[in-house]
Structure formats: C-alpha cells, structure tokens
Amino acid sequence: MDTKKWSRPISYTSPQTGAFETIGSTSEAMAVLRGQWPVVAGKQLRDARKICLEVLEGKRPAVEARRAFIAAAVEANVFVKEK
C-alpha cells in the first residue's frame, strides 16, 4: 500500500471555484496547499506543508498529513467534509 495515500479521502471547497474537490493523498494535498490556498501565511498552513513534505519523504505516516490539511483548512476558513 502506498503510504502517501489516505485511507479516507476528504472533500473541501475549492477557494478558486467554490466547488467541492476531493483529496485522497499527501501529494494532492501538497499541490493544493502550495498553489490554490486562499491564505499565504499561517501557522497551520506552515505546519501542514512541512508535515506533507515529511510524509512524502517517508518520515511520517500519511494520516498526519491528512490531519494537518484539515487543521490548515480550519485556519483558512475552508470548508472540509470528511468521507
């Protein structure tokens, strides 16, 4: 099993389109956090990017990236729906 995949995907409201998007892996989360996020700074955002990178490097389990993405979403007022 790919350790970068999440066991439970999440949906979030895309800041750019307002539509629900689904994320099921750390690499997808990192792409969103780096390119489409509605805020450019914040503790949770910084932590989420760091944790995602560490997951991609094999230093942490994927569940931590999922948790960090949700925390960054709360900080940025991005609606997240867990599946």
C-alpha positions in Angstrom: 0.0 0.0 0.0 1.2 3.5 -0.9 1.9 5.2 2.5 1.2 8.6 0.8 -2.4 7.6 0.1 -5.0 8.5 2.7 -7.2 5.7 4.0 -10.2 8.1 3.9 -10.3 10.9 1.3 -11.7 14.3 2.2 -13.6 16.9 0.2 -13.0 20.6 0.5 -14.5 23.7 -1.0 -12.0 24.9 -3.7 -11.1 28.6 -3.0 -10.9 29.2 -6.7 -14.1 27.6 -8.0 -16.3 27.2 -4.9 -16.9 23.6 -6.0 -16.1 20.5 -3.9 -12.8 18.9 -4.7 -11.7 15.5 -3.3 -8.2 14.8 -2.0 -7.0 11.3 -1.4 -3.3 11.6 -1.0 -0.5 13.7 0.5 0.8 14.7 -2.9 -2.6 16.1 -3.8 -2.8 17.9 -0.5 0.6 19.5 -1.0 -0.3 20.7 -4.5 -3.4 22.4 -3.1 -1.5 23.9 -0.2 1.2 25.3 -2.4 -0.9 26.5 -5.4 -4.5 27.1 -4.6 -4.7 28.0 -0.9 -6.7 31.2 0.0 -4.1 32.4 2.5 -0.4 32.8 2.0 0.7 32.5 5.7 -0.4 31.0 8.9 0.9 28.5 11.5 -1.3 25.7 10.4 -0.5 26.2 6.8 3.2 26.2 7.5 2.8 23.1 9.6 0.7 21.3 7.0 3.3 22.0 4.3 6.1 20.8 6.5 4.2 17.6 7.5 3.2 16.8 3.9 6.8 17.1 2.8 7.9 14.8 5.6 5.3 12.3 4.6 6.4 12.4 1.0 10.0 11.8 2.2 8.8 8.8 4.2 9.4 10.3 7.6 5.8 10.3 8.8 2.6 8.4 8.3 0.1 9.7 5.7 -2.6 10.1 8.4 -0.6 13.0 9.8 -0.7 14.9 6.5 -4.5 14.4 6.4 -4.9 15.8 9.9 -2.6 18.7 9.1 -4.5 19.6 5.9 -7.8 19.7 7.9 -6.2 22.0 10.5 -4.9 24.3 7.8 -8.4 24.3 6.3 -9.9 25.3 9.6 -7.4 28.1 9.9 -8.2 29.4 6.4 -12.0 29.0 6.8 -12.1 26.4 4.0 -15.0 24.0 4.4 -13.9 20.4 4.7 -16.2 17.3 4.5 -14.7 14.1 5.8 -15.7 10.9 3.9 
